[in-house]
Each structure stands twice: as structure tokens, then as C-alpha cells.
Amino acid sequence: MKKIEMVKCLVRPPRQSPDDAPGDPTARFVPYEIFRLWRYLMEQVKGFEIADVHTGYWFDEPMFSKEQERLAGRNAEPVVEVFFTYTKDTTVGRPVIRYFPKERFDAIMNVFLRNFDNRDIRGGRRLVNGFFVSMERQSD
């Protein structure tokens, strides 16, 4: 059973020119422990806009089931954890762990995996279904 402190935010891609209309924002789920570094990279290096930041937790399905009564009244969004070991430029490999909204999972994975050579992914990919739960209560 797994519970990870997580940040949900909206990411808007950089404009190619000042006259361009802003792109549509998309949700991202980033572990809290790396969020500040990730945000710096996305805003300062890549030029993305980060907005609507919310903290919460990602629960795998068994932990969510166990905690469901305690989490009543909170919004739970289906989010998939992706894990694999990437061995390019290393003999040991490095873990790659990302979290994607389940409703757009296939489209996002197709784009995400373009960053990796399949020959360097060791042991296949592990997918774990879970939920992002905001720590802000939903109002009726």
C-alpha cells in the first residue's frame, strides 16, 4: 500500500511568439519532495507557466480503499503511476516514476515515451492505478 505527498498543478506551454494565443493548460501531478526543483525547471528553463497549485496525496488503490471513509468529502481523481528503469548512459539504470491523469493516460504516455529509447527500458513498465486526493475539502 502506498501514499505519496503530491502536488497537482496546471501547466501551460510557452508561446512561440508574443502574438500566439496561450495554449490550453494541462494537469500535472508531481511528488511534493521534487516539486520546487521541477517547477524551476519548467518555468525558468523550459518557459512553461505553472498555475493553480494544490497539495494532496496520491494513494494506490489498496490504500485508497483502506482510507476511503476518512477521505469522504474530498475530490479523488484517478491518476496512474508509471515506473520503469532507464539504462541509457548508465549500466545500473535509473528509476523513472511519473503520475498521469487516467482519463488522458494513453495520449500522454505516447508523448512521454518519445523521450526514451525502448531499447534502454529494462524490465518493462509497471502501471499502478491510484487516486490524487486534494487536502482541500469540496464545498457543496
GIQUIWO-V25286 format. One line per field, one symbol per residue. phi: phi as a letter, one per 20 degrees, with the letter a starting at -180 (. if undefined). psi: psi as a letter, one per 40 degrees, with the letter a starting at -180 (. if undefined). burial: 1 if it has 9 or more other ideal C-beta (glycine too) atoms within 8 Angstrom, else 0. Layout:
phi: ???
psi: ???
burial: ???
//
This chain:
phi: .cccfcddbdddffffbgeffffffcfcccggfdgffffgffeeeenfddbleceacddfgfffgfegffegndfddfcdedcbdddfmbeencfdccccfffdgffffgfgffecegfdeemmdddcfabecfeeffee
psi: ihhhhihhihhhiiidideiiiihiiiihhhddedddddddddddeeihhifhhiaihhiddddddedddeieihhhhhhhhhihheheiddiihhhihihddeddddddddeeeihddehheaihhhiahhhiehihi.
burial: 01100111111100100000000010101111001001111110000111000111111110110010001001011111111111100000100100111101100110010001000110000001011111000000
//
